[in-house]
Amino acid sequence: MSLINALTIAGDGMSAQSMRLATTVSNLANANSVTSSTGAPYRAREVVFAAQPLRTSSNGMQLDTVRTAGVVESKMPYRLLYEPGNPLANPEGYVQSSNVNPIESMVNMLSASRAYQDNVTAANVLKTVAIKTLSL
């Protein structure tokens, strides 16, 4: 595998994890939303990753990189909060709230942050190898 291919894979990984982090931050920012511009509560969003063929290396090994296939809304049901005085409450006194699970989102954010940092470390190692190779 060439250094360029390895750097491409690390860079694509950083881009994918950056999008995952941004989506998770958006989810956390809207965790307590009971209504949005559409009138419905905010739905949690999740990034979908997909493998994308990069090219076949010189030894015949297929190299794949990651790409974001899109962002999908969570199918989890809305949370129901008992607030009978709220003007948005249904006849039973419940208000629909966002389906974001803050604990799950925090774990997702830590995981994405760690994966991003791993890709940065890989890119830095590759840069060091390239510099050492050029100094020979």
N, C-alpha and C positions, 0 to 999 in steps of 0.2 A: 504494500500500500504506500502510495506516495505521501509526502508531507502535505501536499495541497489537498488531497482527498481527506486526510485526517483532519486538517483544519476546517475543511468544508463541513464535515460531519459534526465537529465540535461547535462550529458557528451556528449550524442549523439547530443543534440541541439547545444552544443559548436562546435563539429566537423563539423556539417552541416553549421553553420554560418561562421566558419573559411574558409571552401571551398568557400562559397559565397563571402566572402571578398577577397580571393585570385583571384577569377575569375573577380570580379569587378575591382581590381587593374590592372589586365592584360588588361582589356578593356580600362581603362583610359590611361595606358602606350602606347597603340596602337591607340588611338583616332585620331591621325593625320597621320596614315600610309596610303600611297597611293599604296603600293605594299608589297607583302610578298614573302616568298620563293616559293610559288606556282605561283606567278605572278599576282594574284588577290589581291585586297585590303583586309585588315583584316576585319573579320566579328565578331561582338559582340557575346559573349558567355553568356549563362545564365544557372544557376544551377537549376535542377529540383529536388524537394523534393518529398518524398513519405512516407506515414505512414507505419510502420512495426509493426506487432503485437509483443508485448514483452512477455506477458503471462497473464493469468487470475489471478487476485488477490484473496486473501482469501475470500472476500465477493462476489465473482462472477463477478466483474467488469473487462471488457477487457481493458488492458493497451496497449497503442500504443506508440511507439517512432518514431523518424524521422530518415530517412536515405536519402542519396543523390542517386537519381535514375540515374543520369548522368548529363552531360553537353551538351547542344544543342546550335547550332549556330542560331543567330537571322535571321529571314526571311525578315527583313526590307531592303529596297533597299539601295544601296550605295548612299552616298552624291555625288553630282556633283559640282566640283569647276571650275570656269572659269579661266583657266590659259593657254592662247593660246601659250605661249612661252615654256611651259613644254614639254619635249620630250615624256611624257606619254599621252599627250592630244590627244583626238580623232580629226577627221577632223573639228568639230565645235569648238574646243578649250577647251573642257571640260575634266577634269581629274576625274576619279572615286576615291573616298576616302572612308575610313572606315565608316561603318554605326553606329559607337558608338555615342550615345548622351551623352556628358559629364555631362549635368545637371541631366539627368535621372540616370546616373551612380553614381554621387555624392549622390543623394537621396538614391539609393540602398545601397551604402556603409554606409551611416549613419544609415539606417534601420538595416542592418546586424550587425553593430557595437553595436547598442542598444540591439538587440536580443541576441547577444553574452554576453553582460554585464548582461542582465536579467538572463541568464542561470548560469552565474558565481555567481550572487547574490543568486539564488535558491540553488546552491550547498553549498554556505557558510552558508545559513540558515539551511540546512540539517545537515551540520557538527556541527553547534552550538547545534542543537536539540540533536544530538547523544552524544555530550560531556556532555550536561546537564543531559541527561537520565542516562549516565554512572556514573555521580557524585551523583545520588540519593541514 
